[in-house]
Amino acid sequence: MSTHLDSQTSIKPNVLVVGCFDTKGVDFKYLYSCLSDTGVAVTTINTGVLGTTDLFPVNFEAETVALAAGYELSTIREKNDRGWALEVMGKGAAKVVADLLKQEKVNGIISMGGGGGTFIALAAMQSVPFGIPKLCLTTLATKDLSEKVGEKDIVLMPSIVDVAGLNNISRVLISQAAGAICGMMATSVQQNNETKGSIAISIFGNTAISAERCAELLKSEGYDVLAFHAVGTGGMTMESLTGDGVFDAILDLTTTELADDLFGGICSAGPDRLTAAGKLGIPQVVVPGCLDMVNFGTLDSVPDRYKKRQLFSWAPDVTLMRTNEEENKLLGETIASKVNTSQGPVTVLLPLGGLSKIGAEGEKFYNLEIDKVLFDSIKRNVKDHITVQEVDANINTVAFAEHAVKALLNLM
């Protein structure tokens, strides 16, 4: 993976400043001057719907941001709905930033604000790929912003005081924020040229033995291996980084998040799970790992409609529900529909000895008849260009791991 400045080493780095210049013009003027003093180029994007500022140059006014989201600024003002306005301006800012990224005019992005400004800033930063520095000086830095940050490498810096005019504290922190983003942009990454490439692998407690053996074998072949815990955020992060071009191949051993997305579990990675590799056309091995279960919290948290189903307490705060025939038929169709659109080579592996550690013979979720429904559904719905291989082993075994690695290396 190349660094974000590799192709622009002779060009002055450009940092985007996103913020509500209508109400926080003085604060952003100080940030603008701090950045300019370091010698970087600065591009400013106003997301404030009430007006603008003449304290520093504004490259993209709020009207442009609003139009990028499909609305006139006057419409937003007339509606007078703060929550809706934040969503619109966040969406518009993300599109403006995305356009600048296509023009290779983004080496870093910085913002600051309270609740509303932070919401818009984090929305705008979602369009910026991994490796390009992102920093938000915010009053909410110590709150749980995991949903808004998502899988992005965004740095949250506490503002200590409100972003509402300069004072002895805000001057220090704004100066440091400017220095931080410039420092991150100037940092060069020492590449590990000893590896052949990077491979992502999805892992779960119920596939840990297999995943760890896969990683060991791939590393012995000279690959850098990054593991992602399939608990929702793990799958989303893996998909996002895949879309950013971080990986050369994917070993998707644990696709359990698909079951949670379809049937209301707590480990959903959203509807875009199992799509990024296909869009990029990079090699991928896909396994229906842990699709014999849906994940819930404590036993009391299991929805009423599932109370009479086969449940297993994996931990005091983790209850697993065995998927049934109807659900496995749908899961097979879902996997097939996703891999069918892949622009690159795909091999689907079917572990005939069970889909998880507790799906092995003698374990709680062992049921080969239900597994067969899943396998038949996958084979019936995949297109001819998708390779499907049956493996006579439980997924959580060294034997299966060795087969999975061999299949992936053959694709590569």
Secondary structure, 3 states (H helix, E strand, C coil): CCCCCHHHCCCCCEEEEEECCCCCHHHHHHHHHHHHHCCCEEEEEECCCCCCCCCCCCCECHHHHHHHCCCCHHHHHHHCCHHHHHHHHHHHHHHHHHHHHHCCCCCEEEEEECHHHHHHHHHHHCCCCCCCCEEEEECCCCCCCHHHHCCCCEEEEECCCCCCCCCHHHHHHHHHHHHHHHHHHHCCCCCCCCCCEEEEEEECHHHHHHHHHHHHHHHHCCEEEEEEECCCHHHHHHHHHHHCCCCCEEEECCCCHHHHHHHCCCCCCCCCCCCHHHHHCCCEEECCCCCCEEEECCHHHCCHHHCCCCEEEEECCEEEEECCHHHHHHHHHHHHHHHCCCCCCEEEEEECCCCCHHHCCCCCCCCHHHHHHHHHHHHHHCCCCCEEEEECCCCCCHHHHHHHHHHHHHHC
